[in-house]
Amino acid sequence: MNRYFIYLGYNGKKFCGWQIQPNGTTVQQSIEDALATLLRRPVPIVGAGRTDAGVHARLMVAHFDWQEPIADLAFLAEKLNRLLPKDIAIYRIVPVRPDAHARFDATSRTYKYYITTRKDPFNYELVYKIPGKLDFEAMNKACSVLFDYIDFTSFSKLHTDVKTNNCRIYEAGWEQEGDVWVFTIQADRFLRNMVRAIVGTLLEVGRGKLSIDGFRQVIEAKDRGRAGTSAPGHALYLVDVTYPENTFVILNSQFLCGSD
């Protein structure tokens, strides 16, 4: 059996998230349907994560298996793009080890969240418009608190099927890009709704409704009810997923790997 990673991106506005659901169009289902059309049999895919309804991905990774080696992966990617809706783009398909796993072998994932205090008729569907001013200096001080903890139960959706709520955060902070403020967070793994819950709680800090010590207490409480309201999904983007180099098959003396 041959295994391949698909590198792709999508605008999540019209999708009910990544994962297949009984009712509603999802990104996973759209790709599986396109692969089945091209390869003439069902082809299940496994994603690096499960983005919620409305959440976007500038870079998502998924894997699939095929009995025979696929000679022209660039052509397969091109044909997939022709079949898929304009909301989904396949960047490339690369061979990986037979036991490589898009979800479990990922060493880090990076998300970005975009907010603005300025009304803009061209990006309102992709950026979260916040009324009033925010104290981003205080919000960045609160971000530094995240590095002191690994248990983020307070930022997890309730009643999930994960065995642990422990995550290691490698990067977290806000930076200004023109009229938009961007929150970047990188970790080895994320819990369901975690980034949106963190952003929503940081916004409470920015509004002066929650102190830095209060933010720390929210984490230590291990109680979702203590954290802020989740920020809307339309301004959240998965932007990177990384893997060890030995995940990938060597062709022409070069690793066919890497992230955008």
Secondary structure, 3 states (H helix, E strand, C coil): CEEEEEEEEECHHHCCCCCCCCCCCCHHHHHHHHHHHHHCCCCCCEECCCCCCCCEEEEEEEEEEECCCCCCHHHHHHHHHHHCCCCEEEEEEEEECCCCCCCCCCCEEEEEEEEECCCCCCCCCCCEECCCCCCHHHHHHHHHHHHHCCECHHHCCCCCCCCCCECCEEEEEEEEECCEEEEEEEECCCCCCHHHHHHHHHHHHHCCCCCHHHHHHHHHHCCHHHCCCCCCHHHEEEEEEECCHHHECEECCEECCCCC
